[in-house]
Amino acid sequence: FIQMLRSAKKREVLQLLKTAPEEMLPFVVETVVAAQSVASLAALSDFLDFSKEPKSLLEKFLYAAAFSPRPSGELLRLVLDKLDGKQLAPEVQETGIVAVGSLVGKLCQQKLCGLQQEVERGVETILAGLRGAKEESEVVIYLLALGNAVLPETIPTLLGHAEEGPTAVTSAAISALRQFPAWHISSKVKRAMRRIFHEKRKSYEKTCRLAAAEILLENEPSPMDVINILLAAKELETETATFLLLKVQNSLR
């Protein structure tokens, strides 16, 4: 079916989308996304009306885009165009932003980061949204998108939210940092994780402290980090201390 769509003309794909039975439409949309030909994406752009389509179909499209193994710049542009400047249902907006992060990350893995305007536009969309976010839940969504994008230049932004944000924001920022490979977990990142785990600046929820400790233990931990984490574990309840001890043992292995 995908091979057929890749050789089809735009009007043929559009006709297929318009005449597909309602119960088959989500499958057809997924397949058109998977085809990723210029004609199929142009047909999908004409067909999808984000102001009218049911949320379930729009989310199906966005999930299909996010999970595409080798997305194109055209697919990212289509997602950005559909999100741009529209009043959307919160669930659709959130799924769309996370999908943008995923697409940016995968395009950068294909070494297309500095070569495509769509990637720059996607990054700026996420960062601008994060700067303008008022609600805690909004901030969390944009941080999740940055975690999907895995862009080294966003690490300072993530660190700021990890140390200064409320619990949900701190948790999302640390979760995003854990997506980065070891060579991006610099001494600056480790110092911030130490401050969070040892609560040098303020109190943090237990799960945030544990996540910070995991970053330290999973990325070439220093002997002093291991010693200090074990000493701090004495002050924690049994379950938490046991969890940290297992992490240390895994790290030593």
Residue pairs with C-beta under 8 A, 6 or more apart in sequence:
1 31
2 31
2 34
2 35
5 13
5 31
5 32
5 35
5 37
5 40
6 35
6 36
6 37
6 40
7 37
8 16
8 37
8 39
8 40
9 39
10 39
10 40
10 42
10 43
10 46
11 43
13 32
13 39
13 40
13 43
13 44
14 43
14 46
14 47
16 28
17 25
17 28
17 29
17 32
17 43
17 44
17 47
18 47
20 28
25 57
26 56
26 57
26 60
29 44
29 48
29 57
29 60
29 61
29 64
30 60
30 61
30 64
32 40
32 41
32 43
32 44
33 44
33 61
33 64
33 65
33 68
33 75
34 64
34 68
36 68
36 71
36 72
36 74
36 75
38 74
41 72
41 74
41 75
41 78
44 61
44 78
45 78
45 81
45 82
48 57
48 58
48 61
48 82
50 58
50 82
50 83
50 86
50 88
50 92
51 86
51 87
55 89
55 91
55 92
58 92
58 95
59 91
59 92
59 95
62 79
62 92
62 95
62 96
62 99
63 95
63 99
65 71
65 75
65 78
65 79
65 99
65 102
65 103
66 95
66 98
66 99
66 102
66 103
66 148
67 102
68 75
68 103
68 106
69 106
70 106
70 110
71 103
71 106
71 107
73 107
73 112
73 116
73 117
73 118
73 119
74 118
75 103
76 100
76 103
76 104
76 107
76 116
76 118
76 119
76 122
77 118
77 121
79 96
79 99
79 100
79 103
80 100
80 118
80 121
80 122
80 125
82 96
83 93
83 96
83 97
83 100
83 125
88 96
94 141
97 125
97 126
97 129
97 141
97 142
97 145
98 141
98 144
98 145
98 148
100 122
100 125
100 126
100 145
101 122
101 126
101 144
101 145
101 146
101 147
101 148
101 149
102 145
102 148
102 149
103 122
104 119
104 122
104 123
104 126
104 148
104 149
104 151
105 148
105 149
105 150
105 151
107 113
107 116
107 118
107 119
108 119
108 149
108 150
108 151
112 119
113 119
113 151
122 149
123 149
123 151
123 154
126 142
126 145
126 146
126 149
127 154
127 157
129 138
129 142
130 139
130 142
130 143
130 146
130 157
133 139
133 141
133 142
136 166
136 168
136 169
137 168
139 161
139 165
139 169
139 172
140 168
140 169
140 172
143 158
143 161
143 169
143 172
143 173
143 175
143 176
144 172
144 175
144 176
146 154
146 157
146 158
146 176
147 158
147 172
147 175
147 176
147 177
147 178
147 179
148 179
150 179
150 180
152 180
152 184
155 177
155 180
155 184
155 186
155 189
158 173
158 176
158 177
159 173
159 177
159 188
159 189
159 192
161 169
161 170
161 172
161 173
162 170
162 173
162 174
162 177
162 192
162 196
162 212
163 170
163 192
163 195
163 196
163 201
165 173
167 204
167 205
167 208
170 196
170 204
170 205
170 208
171 205
171 207
171 208
171 211
174 193
174 196
174 208
174 211
174 212
174 215
175 211
177 185
177 189
177 215
178 211
178 214
178 215
178 218
182 218
182 219
182 220
185 215
185 219
189 215
190 215
190 216
190 219
190 225
193 212
193 213
193 215
193 216
194 200
194 212
194 216
194 225
194 228
195 201
196 204
196 208
196 209
196 212
197 209
197 212
197 213
197 216
197 229
197 232
198 228
198 232
199 209
204 212
206 236
206 240
210 240
210 243
210 244
213 229
213 244
213 247
214 247
216 225
216 229
217 225
217 226
217 229
217 247
217 248
217 250
217 251
218 251
221 251
226 248
226 251
226 252
229 244
229 248
230 244
230 245
230 248
233 240
233 241
233 244
233 245
234 241
236 244
